[in-house]
Amino acid sequence: MDWVTLSLVSALAQTSRNAAMKSLGHKLDEYINVFGRFFFLLPFAGAAVALRGVPAIRPSFYAACAIFAFTQTAATLALSKALLYGKIGVVTSLWKLSIIWLVLLSYFTLGETPSAWGLAGVLIALAGVYFLNVSRARVSWWEPVRHILSDRGLRYSLISSFLYAPSVICFKWAAVSSDAAFGTLGAYTAAMLLMLPIALRKSARHFRQVPAHWKGFAGLGFFAFVNSYAQAEAYRLTLTSYVESVKQAEILFAVVIGYLFFREREGLGEALLGGTVILAGIVLLILAG
């Protein structure tokens, strides 16, 4: 399977995972939700390791997993809150700004300088975020920006996008230090162990409710695994930025799922407009790079 197909599979699985997180978040809370995502991914990752065997592991693997645990846990908690308070289509579109932070992080850590076309892509993507709330410009030009900073769902989505970029770098680091299956198992075992005491403290009462929602958590774990495994395999085949550019298709998947399953029809035009503009800007940014 080539990296483009793997990236599209990852994008679709990620959208399905977010839909499952949103559904469970309304029934339980974000802490048990995030713990469930990490924990229920592990049996699928373990089965993949059993089928493929344990690979050669580089020493850097353990550092990658440790840093991933902190960044991914924080990013996922913020995303879970964003999905709880916001519309899945809008949240996903805004969350995709993480690719911009990823490019900027690569600039400061690797010395990669974006071209003029790359900077144009950044500006177009930021314009897409504005268009997500373009109707608020009737109040004032500043209102869409103010709304992103004041609305809980959008604010948490923006925070998650900041944290996602370093977690991507660490996840690829873990995958290339072992393989896709073992990298997924190791990285999410570390994240689960970090999340466990947080969930026990914040959401102990919900642990007894997990068996009643086992189908939802099993689906969440499966889609989370497919997303991570396909993503890791794609990372091993090509540049991270290429994979993330193709995964922007998730924006349109999310708008469709929000429309069909969560009845998110108000502001659908804005979500499609903003998502499409962000998609165009990020594709331009990646191609320019």
C-alpha positions as CSV (number, residue, x, y, z in Angstrom):
1,M,0.0,0.0,0.0
2,D,1.5,3.4,-1.0
3,W,1.8,6.4,1.3
4,V,-1.0,8.3,-0.3
5,T,-3.5,5.5,0.3
6,L,-2.2,5.0,3.9
7,S,-2.7,8.8,4.6
8,L,-6.3,8.7,3.3
9,V,-7.0,5.7,5.4
10,S,-5.5,7.4,8.4
11,A,-7.6,10.6,7.7
12,L,-10.9,8.6,7.5
13,A,-10.1,6.6,10.6
14,Q,-9.1,9.8,12.5
15,T,-12.5,11.3,11.6
16,S,-14.3,8.2,12.8
17,R,-12.2,8.2,16.0
18,N,-13.2,11.9,16.7
19,A,-16.8,11.1,16.1
20,A,-16.6,8.3,18.6
21,M,-14.8,10.6,21.1
22,K,-17.5,13.2,20.6
23,S,-20.3,10.7,21.2
24,L,-18.7,9.2,24.4
25,G,-17.8,12.6,25.7
26,H,-21.5,13.6,25.9
27,K,-22.2,10.3,27.8
28,L,-19.2,10.3,30.2
29,D,-16.5,12.9,30.4
30,E,-13.3,13.9,28.6
31,Y,-10.9,12.2,31.0
32,I,-12.3,8.7,30.8
33,N,-12.8,9.4,27.1
34,V,-9.1,10.1,26.5
35,F,-8.0,7.2,28.7
36,G,-10.3,4.9,26.8
37,R,-8.9,6.0,23.5
38,F,-5.3,5.1,24.7
39,F,-6.2,2.0,26.6
40,F,-8.5,0.4,24.0
41,L,-6.0,1.0,21.2
42,L,-3.5,-1.2,22.9
43,P,-5.1,-4.7,22.2
44,F,-5.2,-3.9,18.5
45,A,-1.6,-2.6,18.5
46,G,-0.5,-5.7,20.6
47,A,-2.1,-8.0,18.0
48,A,-0.2,-6.2,15.2
49,V,3.1,-6.7,17.1
50,A,2.3,-10.4,17.7
51,L,1.7,-10.8,13.9
52,R,4.7,-8.9,12.8
53,G,7.1,-9.8,15.6
54,V,9.2,-7.5,17.8
55,P,11.6,-5.4,15.6
56,A,15.1,-4.1,16.4
57,I,14.7,-1.1,18.8
58,R,17.0,1.9,18.8
59,P,17.8,3.5,22.1
60,S,16.1,6.7,21.1
61,F,12.8,4.9,21.0
62,Y,12.2,5.3,24.7
63,A,12.8,9.0,24.8
64,A,10.4,9.4,21.8
65,C,7.7,7.5,23.7
66,A,8.2,9.5,26.9
67,I,7.9,12.9,25.2
68,F,5.1,11.7,23.0
69,A,3.1,10.7,26.1
70,F,3.1,14.2,27.5
71,T,2.4,16.0,24.3
72,Q,-0.2,13.6,23.0
73,T,-2.0,13.4,26.3
74,A,-2.3,17.2,26.6
75,A,-3.3,17.5,22.9
76,T,-5.9,14.8,23.2
77,L,-7.4,16.2,26.4
78,A,-7.8,19.6,24.7
79,L,-9.3,17.9,21.5
80,S,-11.7,16.0,23.6
81,K,-12.9,19.2,25.3
82,A,-13.1,20.9,21.9
83,L,-15.3,18.1,20.5
84,L,-17.5,18.2,23.6
85,Y,-18.2,21.9,23.3
86,G,-17.9,22.5,19.6
87,K,-19.1,21.2,16.2
88,I,-16.9,18.4,14.8
89,G,-16.6,20.0,11.4
90,V,-15.5,23.4,12.7
91,V,-13.3,21.9,15.4
92,T,-11.5,19.6,12.9
93,S,-11.0,22.5,10.4
94,L,-9.4,24.7,13.1
95,W,-7.4,21.8,14.5
96,K,-5.8,21.4,11.1
97,L,-3.8,24.5,11.8
98,S,-1.4,22.1,13.6
99,I,0.3,21.6,10.2
100,I,1.4,25.2,10.4
101,W,2.8,24.8,13.9
102,L,4.5,21.7,12.6
103,V,6.2,23.7,9.8
104,L,7.2,26.4,12.2
105,L,8.6,23.8,14.7
106,S,10.6,22.2,11.9
107,Y,12.0,25.7,11.0
108,F,13.2,26.3,14.6
109,T,14.5,22.7,15.2
110,L,15.8,21.8,11.7
111,G,16.5,25.2,10.2
112,E,14.0,24.7,7.3
113,T,13.1,28.1,5.8
114,P,9.7,28.3,4.0
115,S,9.5,29.8,0.5
116,A,7.4,32.8,-0.5
117,W,4.7,30.4,-1.7
118,G,4.9,28.6,1.7
119,L,4.3,31.8,3.5
120,A,1.3,32.5,1.2
121,G,0.0,29.1,2.2
122,V,0.2,30.1,5.9
123,L,-1.8,33.3,5.2
124,I,-4.5,31.4,3.2
125,A,-4.9,28.8,5.9
126,L,-5.3,31.5,8.5
127,A,-7.9,33.2,6.3
128,G,-9.8,29.9,6.3
129,V,-9.9,30.0,10.1
130,Y,-11.5,33.4,9.8
131,F,-14.1,32.1,7.3
132,L,-15.2,29.5,9.8
133,N,-17.0,32.3,11.5
134,V,-17.3,34.8,8.6
135,S,-20.9,35.7,9.4
136,R,-19.7,37.3,12.6
137,A,-17.9,39.8,10.5
138,R,-21.2,41.5,10.2
139,V,-20.7,42.6,13.8
140,S,-17.1,43.6,13.2
141,W,-14.0,42.4,11.4
142,W,-12.5,41.4,14.7
143,E,-15.5,39.4,15.8
144,P,-14.5,36.1,14.2
145,V,-11.1,36.2,15.8
146,R,-12.6,37.2,19.1
147,H,-15.0,34.3,18.8
148,I,-12.2,31.7,18.4
149,L,-10.6,33.0,21.6
150,S,-13.8,33.2,23.6
151,D,-15.7,30.1,22.4
152,R,-14.6,27.1,24.5
153,G,-14.8,24.5,21.7
154,L,-12.7,26.6,19.3
155,R,-10.3,27.7,22.0
156,Y,-9.6,24.1,23.0
157,S,-9.2,23.1,19.4
158,L,-6.6,25.8,18.9
159,I,-4.7,24.6,22.0
160,S,-4.8,21.1,20.8
161,S,-3.4,22.1,17.4
162,F,-0.4,23.7,19.1
163,L,0.3,20.5,21.1
164,Y,-0.3,18.1,18.2
165,A,2.8,19.2,16.2
166,P,5.4,18.0,18.7
167,S,3.5,14.8,19.2
168,V,3.7,14.1,15.5
169,I,7.4,14.5,15.5
170,C,7.8,12.2,18.5
171,F,5.4,9.6,17.0
172,K,7.4,9.4,13.8
173,W,10.6,9.3,15.9
174,A,9.2,6.2,17.8
175,A,8.1,4.6,14.5
176,V,11.4,4.9,12.7
177,S,13.2,3.8,15.9
178,S,11.3,0.5,15.7
179,D,8.4,-0.1,13.3
180,A,4.9,1.1,12.8
181,A,3.2,-1.6,15.0
182,F,5.7,-1.5,17.9
183,G,6.0,2.3,17.7
184,T,2.2,2.6,18.0
185,L,2.2,0.1,20.9
186,G,5.1,1.8,22.8
187,A,4.0,5.4,22.3
188,Y,0.4,4.7,23.4
189,T,1.4,2.5,26.3
190,A,3.4,5.5,27.6
191,A,0.5,7.8,27.0
192,M,-2.0,5.4,28.7
193,L,0.3,5.1,31.8
194,L,0.5,8.9,32.0
195,M,-3.3,9.3,31.6
196,L,-4.3,6.6,34.1
197,P,-3.7,8.6,37.3
198,I,-5.3,11.7,35.8
199,A,-8.4,9.7,34.8
200,L,-8.5,8.0,38.3
201,R,-8.4,11.4,40.0
202,K,-10.8,13.3,37.7
203,S,-13.1,10.5,36.5
204,A,-13.0,7.6,39.0
205,R,-16.8,7.4,39.1
206,H,-17.0,6.7,35.3
207,F,-14.7,3.7,35.3
208,R,-17.6,1.5,36.5
209,Q,-19.6,2.7,33.5
210,V,-17.1,1.6,30.9
211,P,-18.5,-1.9,30.5
212,A,-21.9,-0.4,29.6
213,H,-20.2,1.5,26.8
214,W,-17.8,-1.2,25.7
215,K,-18.9,-1.2,22.1
216,G,-18.2,2.6,21.8
217,F,-14.8,2.2,23.5
218,A,-13.9,-0.8,21.3
219,G,-14.8,1.2,18.2
220,L,-12.8,4.2,19.5
221,G,-9.8,2.0,20.1
222,F,-10.1,0.3,16.7
223,F,-10.3,3.6,14.8
224,A,-7.5,5.1,16.9
225,F,-5.3,2.1,16.1
226,V,-6.0,2.2,12.3
227,N,-5.3,5.9,12.3
228,S,-2.0,5.6,14.2
229,Y,-0.8,2.5,12.4
230,A,-1.6,3.8,8.9
231,Q,0.0,7.1,9.8
232,A,3.1,5.5,11.2
233,E,3.5,3.3,8.0
234,A,3.1,6.4,5.8
235,Y,5.7,8.3,7.9
236,R,8.2,5.5,7.3
237,L,7.6,5.7,3.6
238,T,7.8,9.5,3.0
239,L,8.1,12.9,4.6
240,T,5.8,13.8,7.5
241,S,4.7,16.9,5.7
242,Y,3.5,15.0,2.7
243,V,1.5,12.6,4.9
244,E,-0.1,15.5,6.8
245,S,-1.0,17.3,3.6
246,V,-3.0,14.4,2.2
247,K,-4.7,13.9,5.6
248,Q,-6.3,17.4,5.3
249,A,-9.1,15.4,3.5
250,E,-10.2,14.8,7.1
251,I,-11.7,18.3,7.2
252,L,-14.4,17.4,4.6
253,F,-14.9,13.9,6.1
254,A,-15.6,15.6,9.4
255,V,-18.1,18.1,8.0
256,V,-20.0,15.3,6.3
257,I,-20.1,13.2,9.5
258,G,-21.1,16.2,11.6
259,Y,-24.0,16.8,9.2
260,L,-25.1,13.1,9.0
261,F,-24.7,11.9,12.6
262,F,-24.7,15.0,14.8
263,R,-27.2,17.2,12.9
264,E,-24.6,20.0,12.7
265,R,-26.4,21.9,9.9
266,E,-26.3,25.4,11.3
267,G,-23.3,27.2,9.7
268,L,-22.6,24.3,7.4
269,G,-21.8,26.7,4.6
270,E,-19.2,28.5,6.8
271,A,-17.7,25.2,7.8
272,L,-17.3,24.0,4.2
273,L,-15.9,27.4,3.1
274,G,-13.5,27.6,6.0
275,G,-12.5,24.0,5.7
276,T,-11.9,24.3,1.9
277,V,-9.8,27.5,2.3
278,I,-7.7,25.9,5.0
279,L,-7.3,22.8,2.9
280,A,-6.2,25.0,-0.1
281,G,-3.7,27.0,2.0
282,I,-2.1,23.9,3.6
283,V,-1.8,22.1,0.4
284,L,-0.1,25.1,-1.1
285,L,2.1,25.3,2.0
286,I,3.2,21.7,1.6
287,L,3.7,21.8,-2.1
288,A,5.8,24.9,-1.8
289,G,8.0,23.1,0.8
